[in-house]
């Protein structure tokens, strides 16, 4: 119908379009493309309506102007909801356990640990060119003696942690002196909880094994690791109001307990050249938070429920606590001096009052910064430096109950005479003074118990937030945002409160998303969903292709020990 109108009306319609709609319309038809790509005034108008600097654009040719607009379209993800390619690995019907699987968040971001429901094996994969490479199967020796359920997994710089439940098969002839069996036979009907550590580069098949005799009646809700330290959130199987978070340090270890459990700690089993060598390792433990019939260990825990996700921060000296239906962590503790400390580390709320407008201050939960700068201070001729941090913050109006997500900045000056520091994003959350630099337009807090999931790319040019099946993706220039430059985002993107409101691309998935991360690429997302592992390209030059890859030759049937055909 558009093609039946006079050219002058078509030009007016194209002029009224926003840049994404303008380009989508242009590629619908050869005549429309000719009009959109050769009309200098239309292209200039669209350039001024899209993010970017326009100094000197009037001197460019019409062809160069249109190329400039296309370059901005790629950067700003215009049309990604239609053009982005997706590849779903469904493993031929094998169901991924979203809680037990892991997408790595630090270091190399292309690593994945997958656990499947009904399988006692963990699969270590890497994402390469929208494909998967199987790096290693992490086999648990306990499978030889009974049933294994993978509960949680985690990476550390040198290996893999697997938290699992083991139930021995009592109707078979078992080696009752084996550490797995001996401990599990003493447990209740729910089975025994073990944490195993598997070194990735070790020439021997050595496995460090940790048991938790004090929590035989508890279910582990969350696991976090940092080198040879780890933390587990426990909830009582029969009393949901009884829950605690325990910090474990296995770097020097030693139980305080007496009896047979203590005697078993130094035992090693297995042959380094054949069967795995199992070391039942000791640890020191410290209860970080606890709630029971006597009340919470800290007043800040009142009414918050159990911790469902844990994360170490600031090189292992801070613990972050996440609760149900919350997107960002809600509480944190400083745990730098846990061994032998005289008092309990206090629980602090993740809350900070930030000026939203001249007449309104909102209470923000603020995430760990995803971008920062570390530059010499001009006032001291470079002898000292200045840090600036950019983080995502979420706030809800206490009366009107609307929710906003914003990009917040905090900064600090180095007090040393000569600066020798290295930028550490984890430190940025220590500061209490924050300023709103931009708003993430279109954000809506999830109403489910999952909350929303947030991911930021390595260089901070992409932010993705997923709620159930909907992914919002924002493109940004982090250096522009953190410096508050006012010549990059167009006037139509400015909010009434004096900062830019970034516009998202919205992608509807065909699956519920449980975990979401960017890979090392700024333009690639990987997600664990209820339908499989999804790899999504954010390159606008895609064709909107959706591919389902059912190859599952890695997955072994636990019952008959045969590879499932793919």
N, C-alpha and C positions, 0 to 999 in steps of 0.2 A: 504493500500500500504506500510505503514511503516513496517508492520509485515513481509513482504516478503523480507526485506533486511537482510543482515548478522548482527549478534549481534554487531560486531565491528562498523559498520556504524550507527546502532541505538544509540550506546553510543556516537559517535561523534555528531550526531544530537541533542541528549539530552544535551550534553555539550554546544552546541552553543545557547541553549534556555536561555532566562532570567528566573528568578525563577518562576514568575506566569505561564509562558507557560510550563515550566518544570513540575510543579505540575498538571496542567490541562491535559497535555499529559499522565502523569503517571496514572491518574485515568480513562483513556479511556479504558484500557484493562488490564487483569490480568498479561500478559507477560510483558507489559510496566511497570506496577507497580512493578513487581518483579525486573526488571532491575534498575529502578529509586530508589527503596528503599533499595537495597542491594549492590549497587555499591558505595563503600566508597569514592573513588576519585571524583565521580560525585557529591555526597552529599556535600563533603567539598568544592568543587568548587562553588556550589550554595549558600552555607552559606557565602562564601566570596563575593558573588555578591548581597547579601541582607543585609539590615540594621541590625545591632546588633554587639555585642562585641564577638570576636572570640578567646579570650584568653583561652587556655586550651582545645579547642574543639578537638584537635588531640588525647587527652587521652580518649575520649568517645568511646563507642562501636558504631558500625554501626547503630544499632537499636536506640541508644540514639541520634546519629547525625540526623537521619531522624525525630525523634520526635522534636528535636530542630528546624529543618527546618519547620515542620508543625506548631509549636508554633509561629514562626516568620511570617509565612504565615497568620495566624489568626490576628496577631497584625497589619500587614501591609496591610490587606484587599486584599490579592492576590486572584483573582477570584470572588470578590464580585459582579461584573457585571453579572456573570452567576449564582452564588449560593445564593445571597441574596433574602430573602423572602419579598414579598410585600402584603399588604392588603389594598384594596381600599373600603372605605365606600361611596357608591353613593347615599344613602338615597332614593332609588327607583325613581330617576329622578328629585328629588328636587335640584335646582341649588344653590350652595353656593355663596353668595356675597363675593368675595375675598377681596374687599376693606373694607367692614363693619365688617368682622370677624377678630379675633385676636388670635395669638399664643403668650403665655406669654414668656417673654425673661429673667426675673429675678426671683429669689426665686425658687419656684417649677416650673420646665419647662414642666410639663406634663398637664398643664391646657389650655383649648381651649374655646373660645367664637365663636359660629357659628351663623351667620345670613343668612337666605335664601331669595332669591329674591321673592317678593310678600308676605312675612310673616312679621308680626310685633312683633315677639317673638325672644328673644335671648336665645340660649341654651348653658349653662355652662357645659362643659364635661371635664373629665380627661382621659388620655390615660394609660391603665394598661394592660400589657402583650399582646400588639398588639390588644387590644380591647378597646372599649369606654364605659365609665360609665357616665350616665346622673346625674349630681349633682343638677341641678336646672334649671327650666325655668324662665327666667326673663321676666315677663309680663309687658307691658306698659299700665297703666290705660287709656291712650288716645285712645286705640283701641275701647273703648266703645262709643266714641263720633265721630269717624271719621276714616280716613285712616292714617296709620303710615308707614313710610319708614325708616328703619334702615340705617344710614349713616356711623357711625364709632362706635367702641366699644373699651374699654380699661379696664385693671385691675389696681387696686391699692392694697396695702396690706390688706385692709379690705372690699373691695367691688368692684362693677362693674359700670363703666360709660357707658351710651348709648346716643350717639348723634343721634337725629332723627328729621324727618320732619313730622309735623302733619297738616292734612287738615280736618276741621270739615265737617260733613255731614249736609248741611244746609237744607235738605228736611225732617229732623226729628225733633221731639220735644227735644230740648237740654236744659240742665241747663246752661244758658248763663252766670251765675256767677261763673261757675267752672273755675279755672285758665287756664286749657288747652284751653277751648272753648273761654273764654273772650279775651284772647290774640290772638288766631288764627283768630277770626272773624275780628280783626283789620288788619290782614296781607294781603299781596297781593295774587294773584292767585297761587303763588308758594308754599304757605303754610308757617307755622311758624316753626322755628328751636328751639328745646329744647334740653337741656342736663339733663339727669336724673341720679341720683346716687342711687344705691341699695346696702345696707349693706348686707353682706353675713351671718353674725352670729347674726344679730339683732333678738330679740324675737318679735318685732313689725314689721309690714309691712310699715315701714317709707321710703319715697322716697324724696330725695332733688331734687328740680327742678330749673334749671337755664334757663332764657330766654335772648335773645340778640336783643333788639329792635333797636340797632344801625346798625344791619346787616341784615335787612329784605330783602335787594336786593342782598345779597351775598350767595355764595355756600361754605360750609365748605369742604376744600380739605384734611385736616389732623387734627388729634387730638392727644395730648400727655397729660398725667396726672402724677402728683406726689403728693400723699396724697391729701390735699385739695387745691392744685394748679393745674391749667390746662392751656393749650395753644391750640389755634385753628388758622389754616391758612385759610383765607377767600379770595375768588375771586369773583368779581362782575359778576352778571349773564349776563349782557349785554356788559360789557367792560372788556375784558380779561386782558388788561394791568393794571387794577386797582385791586391790591391785597395787603394784609397785614397779618401779624401775630400778634395776640393779646395774652397777658399773663393775666390770671385771677387768682386772689387770693381770695378764699372764706373762709379763716381762720378767718378773722375778718370782712371783707365786708362793704357794704354800698354804694348805688348808689349816684352819684353826681347829678342825674337827679331829676327833679321836676315833680309833677303831679301824674296821676293815677298809672303809673307803680311803683312808689315808694310806694304808699299806699298798693299795693298788696303783697309787699315782705314778710310781717310778717304773712300772712294768712295761716292757716293750715286747711286741709280738710280731711275727712275720719275718719273711726273708727279703732283704733289700733287693735281691736279684729276681725275685718272683712275686710272692704275695706281698701286699702292702705291709709296711712296718708301722705299727700302731703304737703311739706313745700317749698314755693317759696323763694329760698334763695338769698341773696345779694352777691355781690362780688366787689372787686376793680379791675379795668382793666388798662393795660398799653400796648400801641402799641410798639411792639419790632421792627418790620420792616414794611415799607409801600412804595408802588410804585403806582403812579397815574400820572395824567397829569402834575403835577408840578415836576415830577422826583422822583428818589428814595430817601428814608430817609437816606441812607448811600451809598457812592460811590461804595462800594464793591458789591452792589446789581445790578449794571448796567449790563443788558443783561442776567441775570440769570433766569428770569421767576419766577413763583410762587413757594412757598414751597409746595411740595407734600407729605412730610413726616416730622414729628417732633419727637424729643426725648429729654427728660430731661436727664441730666448727672451730675455727681459729686454731688449727693445728692440734686438735684434740683437747683443747683446754676449755671448751664450752659445749654443753649439751642442749640441743634444741628438741622441744616436745611439741608434737602435733596431736590434735584431738579431732574427733569425728566432726564432719561437716565444716571443717575449717580449711581454707586454702593455704594460708601461711602458718608457720609455727606460732603457737600461742604463748609458750613459756620457754624460758631458758635458764640454765644454771652455769655458773663459772666453777669449773672443776680442776683448776690448775694444781691445787695442793691437796688432792684427795688422800694420798697415803699418810696416815697418822695425823690427819687434821683434827683440831680440837672441837670444831663445831660443824654443823650440817650446812652444806652449801645452799643458800637461800634460793627460792624459786622466784623469778621475776617475770612479770607479764611483758609480752611483746606489745607495748603500747606507747605511743608518742603523740602528743598534741602538735598539730601542724596547722598553720594559717592557710585556709582554703580560699577565703575572700576577705575583703575589708571587714566584714561583719560576722564571719563564721570561722570557727576553729573546729577541726575534726580530729577524732582520736584514731590514728592510723596504726595498723599492724604493718611492720616493715620487714621485707625479706632481706636476705643476705645480698649485698651489692653484686650486680652482674657486670658492671663496667666501672673503670676508674682511671684517673690520670695522676701522674706523679712527675711534677715539673719543678725546675729551679725557680726560686722566688726572685723576681726582678728587683725587689727592694733591697735584697742583701747581696746583689751581684752573683747569685747562684750558689752562695755558701749554704743557704738553707733551702728547703723545698716546701711545696704545698701539695697536699693530697686532695683529690675530689672524688667522690663516690656517687654512683647512680644506682638506685634500688627501686623495686616495685613496692608500692604501699597500697593497702586496701582499707577503706573506712566506710562505716555505715552511719547515716544521720540518726541520732538517738530518738528523735521525735517522728520525723517523716519517713524513716526507714529506707531511704534510697541509698544505694551503694556506688562508690566510685573507686576506680583503680587509677593510680597516678604514678608517674616517675618522679622520685624525690632525690634531691641532692644534699649531701653533707660534705663539709670540707674541714681541713685542719692544717695547721702550719707546723713544720718540724722545728723543734726547739734546740736541736744539736748545733754546734758551731759549724761542723762540716757534715753534710748529709751523706750517709752511705746506705740508706734504706732501699729495699725493694718493695714494690707495690704488692700488698696483700689484701685482696678484696674482703676476706673474712673479717679483717680488723675494722672495716668501714661501719659495721653495725654497732660498734662500741659507742659511737657518738650520738648525742641526744638532740642535736639541733638539725632540723631538716627543712628543706624548702621545696615546694612543688615546682617542677620544671615543665611538665606536660601531663595531659590526661589521656588515658587509654580509652578512647571513645568506643561505645558499643559494649563495654564490659557489663556483664550481669552475673552476680554471684550465684553459684549453683544452689539449688534448693534440696539436693539429695545429701545423704549421709557421707558420700564420697568427697563432697566439696569439689572445687575446681583444681586442675593441675596446671602448673606454670613451668615453662621452659624458656630459657634464653640462649641464644647462639653464642659461640665462643668469643666472637669479636663484638657482641652486643648490638648487632644490626637487625636482629629479629627477636621478637617476643611472641610466644604462642601460649594461649590459655585455652584449655579444653574443659568443657562441661558436658559430661555424658557423651553425646555423639556430635557435638558442635565444637569446632576449633576456630578460634579467632586468632589471626596472625597480624601483628603490627610490624611494619618496616620503620626503621628510624636511623638517623645519623647521630650516634651517641655523643660524639664530640660537639655537635651543634647543640644538642639538648643540654648537655652538662654545662656548657658555657653560656647558655641562655641567648644565643644569637637570634636576632629578630628579622633577618633578611632571608631566611631559608623556607619557612613554612608560610603559605599564602594567607591572606587576610581571612579567607573563607574557612580556614582551619583554626582560627583563633577562637577560644572559648570566651564567654563574657567575663571571666575571672582573670584575664590577662596572661594566660599561657596557652600554647597550642594544644588542640585536641586531635590526637592522631586517629586516623580512620583505619579500621581493620579490614582485612579480607576474611570472609566467613566461609568455611568449608564444612559441609555436612558429610559426616562419615556414615558408613553402613554398619558400624559396630560401636559398642561401648568401649571407651578408652580407659584403661586402668593405669598406664604409665606412659609418659611422653618425654622425649628428649630430642635435642638436635644432635646430629652426628658432628664430626669435625668440620663438615661442610656447613656454611651459613644457609644453604638452600636445600637442606634435607632433614626431614623429621623421621624419627622411628618411634613407633607406638606399640605397646602391648595391649591387645584388645580381646574381647570375648570371642572373636572369630579367628584370631591368629596374630601374627606379627606383621605390622603394616609399615612399609617404607614409602614415604610421600615426598615427591620432588616439588620444590617451590620455584622451579625454573619456568617462567611464563612462556617460553618457547616450546613447551610440551604440547601434547595433543589431547590432554584430558583422558588418557588411556587408563583403564582400570584392569589390572591383570591379577588373576588368582593363580598362585603357584602351589600346586598340591604335592610337590616332591617331598617325601618324608623318609628317604632311605637311611636317615640317621637314627630314626626312632625305633627302638627295639622293644618288642612285646615282652613284658616281664614274665609272663606265664610260660611261653613256649620257647623264648630266647631266639626268635627269628626276626629278621628285619622286615618291617612292614613295607610292602611294595609301594613305590612312588612313581 
